[in-house]
Amino acid sequence: MNHPAVWFLMRGSGIVTLLLFTAVVLLGIATSMRWRAGRLPRFVTQGLHRNVSMLAVVFLVVHVATALADSYAGVRLSHVFVPLPAHRYGPFLGLGALSLDLLLAVLVTSLVRHRLTQRVWKGIHWLAYASWPVAFVHAVGMGTDRHLGWFQVTALACLGSIAAATGWRFAAALRKPYPKYLEART
């Protein structure tokens, strides 16, 4: 199918997915730091993180489905899951597939979290932090809007917010007192 509506839906859902996954990472960092908004309990941040994650997955499914449906895009099912460069798109389509694969691991393990140890689940959940920059490079390298000013501002806002939150997280970790059980080893 080669219809402009499909193409616009593919582009729009890709941009919304980038925005939502940026929000998911930001909320994940906030949750890991036990941050809460005002007087709201922390479970509100956790619930928001979970719900925005699911919404992001819905938009990602729309993005992938419309990419597969658009004959002009020429994306095949193997391109979606196998992270290899595609001749038409260079490495950027493969990066999108890699990001999707990492997110699938996070999604599946989150759905069966009750069957995993906290350590295993948390270790796999860290893949979400690896997935975001890969998806970001996919978006800024492959998107047809990548040269437009509004997209560049949006991408820079996403990148800046993630950088600021990551800096906040690392600064907080550096301020934490050194655990007593590690003092004996130094």
Secondary structure, DSSP 8 states (H G I E B T S, - for coil): ---HHHHHHHHHHHHHHHHHHHHHHHHHHHHHTT--STTS-HHHHHHHHHHHHHHHHHHHHHHHHHHHH-TTTT--HHHHHS---BTTTBHHHHHHHHHHHHHHHHHHHHHTGGGS-HHHHHHHHTHHHHHHHHHHHHHHHH-TTTTSHHHHHHHHHHHHHHHHHHHHHHHHHHHS---HHHHTT-
